[in-house]
Amino acid sequence: MKKTILFLFISCLSFSFGQNLKLVDSLQRLLPSVPDTTKLHFLSDMSWELRTENKSKALDLAKQELELAQTLNIPKAIAQGHNDVGIIYFQKGNMAEALSSYMQSLAIREKLNDKNLIASSLNKIALIYHDMGKYSEALEMQLKILNIYQEQNNLKYISYTYNNIGELYNQQNNYDKALEYWDKVIDINLKLGDKYTLGGSYSGRAIIYEKQKKYDLAIESLNKGAQLFLEIRDYDDYSACMNNLGQVYRDLGENKKGLQAYHNALDMSIKYDDAHGQAKYLCNIGLVEIEEGPHISLRLFSNFITY
């Protein structure tokens, strides 16, 4: 089944790469003529825009930013420089250097007592620990973040952090604790009306229920999640819920219901031109048809070879 996704991933801007290059070129031309404090912002922005397409250039810009911040002796800017260098190392897959940079940024932000930036650094550190499979360390970071947001009574980010904690417990096969925290996510977002987060929480619960062979509860959770995603027109996650629902029905030996769920996922992927989804859902439909009979349909076979 599809895993729930941690909310701590670094947010991405919605520029195309061509637009990114135009922005970087514009900032590069202005760089020599602006004050040093503005240069810090420009270097940070340019590094961010190039982080996926030109990592070497992005790293060079982030290091220039850090060096300038250190020359100017501006602690907040130095912390941001370490943060930006860490982001690029993370993008390059150099987790040790990324972790070192994030830790240096965190140490400065803690001295400045900037709670929101402390939480940001802890989030990035937690993500590295998560990707390294160090779930206990990641959990420690998330609990520190939770304390910050609880002090601020920031319900939205408390909810996000509960979700992360639930996922980390899930990764450690502590299903009761995972469900406990996802219940908290649901309680908060029923009040906030955040249907996207609610849908993700129901989907996460379904993963655990399937592992526990509590299939009725998994089906109930997936149907709730799918309905919420449909209401907000999140058709990818709706299709993912339907695909997972198909798997649960297959676990129960109810292939006809599983086939219907897969078709629901496929129909939505066709409607919104999701070629990757179509290939995946057609494959699952084919597997069910193979289980149901000795021959896979010619229609399905022709669709498989299209992708």
N, C-alpha and C positions, 0 to 999 in steps of 0.2 A: 504494500500500500504506500501511497505517497506520504512522505514524512512531513510533519509540520515544520515550518521555516522560522528560525529565530528572527526576532525583530531587530537584532543588533547589527545587522549588516549595514555597511556604509551606504548611505543614500546616494543615488545616482541622479545627476541632472538630465533633463530630457532633451539635450541637444544632440543633433547628428554630428558625426565626426567632422563633416565639412564646416558646420557652424562653429565647432570647437576651434578649428584651425583659424577661421576668420577672427574669432575673439582673441586667440593667442597672438595672432599677427598684430591686431590693433593694440593690445596691451604692450607688446614688445616694442612697437614704434613709440609709444608714449613713455616707456620706462625711463629713458635718460632725462626727461624733462620734469619729472614729478618729484615731490619731496621723498625723503628716505622712508618715512612712515607709510606713505602711499605705495612705494616700491614693495614693501613687505606684503601688502594686500595683493598687488599685481602678481608677484612671484608665487604666492600661495594659489591664486586663481589659475594661473597658467599651469602650474604643476598638476592641479586637480583636473583640468580639462584634458591634459595629455596622459593621464594615469594609465589608460588602457591601451592606447594606440602607439605611444612612444614613451615607454617606461624609462629608458635611459635619459632622455631629455627631461622628463618629469622629475626624475631623481636629482638631476643636476640643478634644476630650478629650485627644488625644495631645499637642497643643501645651500644654495646661494641665499635663500630666504633665512635659513637658520644662521648662517655666518653673519648676515647683515644685522639680524636681531641681536646676536651676541655682541657685535661691534657697538650697536646703539645701547646695549645693556637694558633692554626692555623685557622683563621677566615673562609677561604674558605672551609676547611675541616669540620669545625663545621657546616657550612651551608649545606654541603653535607650530614653530619650525620643526621641533622634534616630532610632533604629531604628523606633520605632512610628510616628513622623511619616512616615518613608520608606515604610512598609507602606501607609499610607493614600494617599499620593501615587501609589504604584504601582497601587493599586486604582482610582484616579481616572484612570489613564493618563498622568499627568504624570511622564514618565521622567526629565526633567532634575532636577526637584525631588527625586524619589525617590533618584536617584543621589547628589545632593549630601548628602542626609540620611544615607544609608548610609555615604558616605565619612567624614562627621564622626563617626558612630558607630564606624567601623572605627579611626580615628585614636586615639580614646580607649581602645578595647579593646586596641590594640597597646601603648599606654603601660602599661596594666594587665597586659599579658602573659597575658590570659585566652584560652588557645588555642581552646577550644571556641566561645566567643563571636566570636573572630576568624574562625574557619571559617564561622560562621553569617553574619556580615557579608559575607565574601567570596562566599558562595553567592548571597546576594541581589544583590550587584553583578554576579556572573556571569550571573544570570538576566536582568538588564536588558540587559547587553551582548548576550546571546543574542537577546533579543527585538528588539534594534536591528540585528541582523545583523552585529555586531562580534565575529565568532567568534574571532579571534586574541586579543582582549582577554579574552573569556570564558575561553578556554583558559588564558591566563596566570593568571587567578584560580583555576581548577580545579587547576592544578599546585601553587599555593601551598597550597590546601586539602589536596591529596594529601600534601604534606610533613608537615603537622600530624598527619594520621591515621596516617601511617607511623611518626612519632615515638612515637605512642601505641600502635602495633600494634593499631589498631582495625580489624579485618578487615572488619566489616560496612560501615563508612563508607569504608574504602579501596575496597571493591567498588562502592559507590554512586558514588564519585568516578571510578573507572575507567569506569563506565558513562557518566557525563557527558562525560568526555574522548573516549570512543569516539564519542558522538553528535556532538560538536563537530567531530571529524575527518570524520565522515560528512557534516556540513553543508558542509564545505570540499572535498568530493569526494576526500578522501584515504582511500580505502577500505582500503588495506593497514594503515594506522595504526589506523583504526577497528576492524578485525577483530582487530588485535593486542591492543587494550585490552579488547574484548569477550571475547576468549579468557581474559584475566586474570580478568574477572568470573566467567566460568564455572568456572574453576579454584577460585576462592575459595568460590563458593557450592555447589559439589559437596562441599566440606569442611563448610560451614556447614549445608547442607541447606535453603537458602532457595529453595524452589521458585518463588516468585513472581518473584524477581530472575532466576533461571535462565531462566524462561519468557520474560521480557522480553529477555534477552540473545540467546536463540535467535531471537526475532522480529526483533531488530535485525540480526542476521547475515543473516537471510533477505532483508531489504530490500536489503542490499549485494549479495548473491549474485544477486538478480533484476536489479539494475542492471548487473552484470557478465555477465549472461546465463548464469550458472552455475546452471541451473534445478534440476538434481538436488540440489545442495547446499541451495538455497532450500527445496525440498520437504522434505528431511530435517530442516532446522532448524525449519520450521513445524510439522511433525508432532511433533517433540520438545517445542516450546513448547506446542502444543495439549494434549498429554498431561499436561504438568505443570499447566497451568491447570485441566484437568479434575480432576486429583487434589486440588487445593485448592479446588475448587468456585468458581473464578473464571470464571463462564460468559460474561461480557462479553468477556474477553480470549480465551477459547477460541473464541468466535464470530468475533472479529476475525482470529484465526489461520486459521480455516476460510475466511473471506472472502478473505484474502490468498492462501491456497492455491488458491482458485478462480481468482484472477487469474493466478497462475503457470501453471496448467494452460491457461488461455486464451492466455497468451503462447506456449505450446508448440503451440497448435492442438488441444489435447486437451479439447474442449468438454464431452464427456460426464463426464470426471473433474472438470472445473471446475464443472459443474452439480451434481454430487454434493456437492462441498465447499460450495457455496453453500447447498444444501439442508440440510447439517449445521448451518451457521450459522443458517439460518432456523428449523429445528426447535428449536434451543436458545432462540432469541429468543422463539418462541411459548410454549415451556414455562415461561419465566420472565417472560413478559408485558413484553417489551422492544419497545414499539411503534416507536421510532425505528429499532432494529435490523431489525425486520421490514420496514419500508419500504425500507431500504437493500438488504437481501439479496434482497427480491422484485424490486427494480429490476435487480440484477445477473443474477438468474435470467431476467428478461424479456429482457435484452440478449443472453444466450446463446441463448435460444429464437428471437429475431429472426435471429440469425446462422445458426441451424440450419434455419430455415424461413421462409416468407413471412408467417406469421401468429403473433401472440402469443396465448396461450390466453385465453379469456374469464375463467377463474378468476383468472389473474394480473392482468388488467385490472381486474376488480372489486376485487381487493386493493389495487391502486395507488390507486384513487380513495377508498379508506377513510381514507388518511392525509393 
